Amino acid sequence: MSKFTKNENGVSGIFIISIIVVVLIVAGVIIWQVTKKNSNSNTTSNTAGTTNTATTTNAGVSSACMKIFNDDKLCSFAEHTNIDTIAYFANGTAVDGSTGKSATFTVEHDTKNNTFLSYTSSGQQVSVINLSGNTYMQEGTGTTWLEYTSANAAAAAGIPNPVGNFELKFNSGTGNGYTAIKDGTSACGNLKCYKYQVKVASNPDMAQYVWFDTKDYLLREYSYNNGKTGTSANITFTYQPVTITAPSPVQAVS
């Protein structure tokens, strides 16, 4: 069996879509990728097999965040957004404005930073498991998984987690060009959420929103839309125990 790469027949289309998803998410949440200081987070640590919780009754709020945004709700949310450390399910859709192609994807993430990703676009499906340093890739369903160990993982097609590294942090310069506007509350599943629009002065065509629940201040939904290019995405999050296991059957790739 040939190696699973971005040039393999039948895979290139969905690979392109996956890259679009990653690019738009990175572009959309650039506001979150800055360093927080003066923070006293009370987020509860989790172990494998437990449900994630975040203590918010006495939630520590970054003084740097409050100085910039003066919003205790938004700054409490900022204390609970390092989702790389907790277990979650994410479901999303993305549209490439230049081609009109759409993709759906799911992400399962455990407390050990292992992931199960599945992308579907134009009738094609690609699944990727990243587990304990190994990468497993499958095209379609019911087929053999290709196994790449940590020694040769670079040979696999790079299909990263589109919602990884979503972390809201602030420093003294974060407020320059960024505006977070509270847009009321709304239902998010069975929960009630605060809704915020985030505007970036350097990209006025970009509209992005975050929803976080009013109890645990956890990210529940994220949407992005570029009015100029037509590229968009919408992602919902649930927090529950996740177990990632090695797939079968597998074929080792040398």
C-alpha angles and dihedrals in degrees: 000000000000123000116270104245137153090260096055114120112261094019104070095080096055091040089059091049091050091052089050089053092050094046095050093047092050090048093045098052100037087119089067096053099082130101123268123212138177090036129149104190120191096189109147115244116234135211127206113287097024131108116251118247134175121205108224106160089089096015114169111240123205111246089210090056093048091049091056103035104017090210118124093192094054092043092050088053088052089062093059107044105093091107093168087081099051140058119259147149118226127189122189150166128209134188127201104219095203095057104019089232116146133202136192123207142179129202128197115189128181131202091263093060094254115142143198112202129185125185126186125187134154090356093307124116130197123184126193130187120193107193129165093332096315125107123212121191132189133180114211120343133296093024131119116280117231112227122212117185123212088264095063103020090119089071092064122090108267108242105158130190105279092209099039121124093024099157128150110215133153141207132176093278099049095096094063106107096349127104128183112198122190110231100188127259133298141173116275106187107303092339136079117240140194110232122211132182115214117206126193115201093208091056109038092168092063118092117186133171135189128199121198127176123256094230109046099013091229124153108261104166139010129188133185131185130172106204092198100049099027092230111144144163139187125194132182126197135206125183119220140121114300127192120193116197135179113268129234141256099030136177118205116232115214 
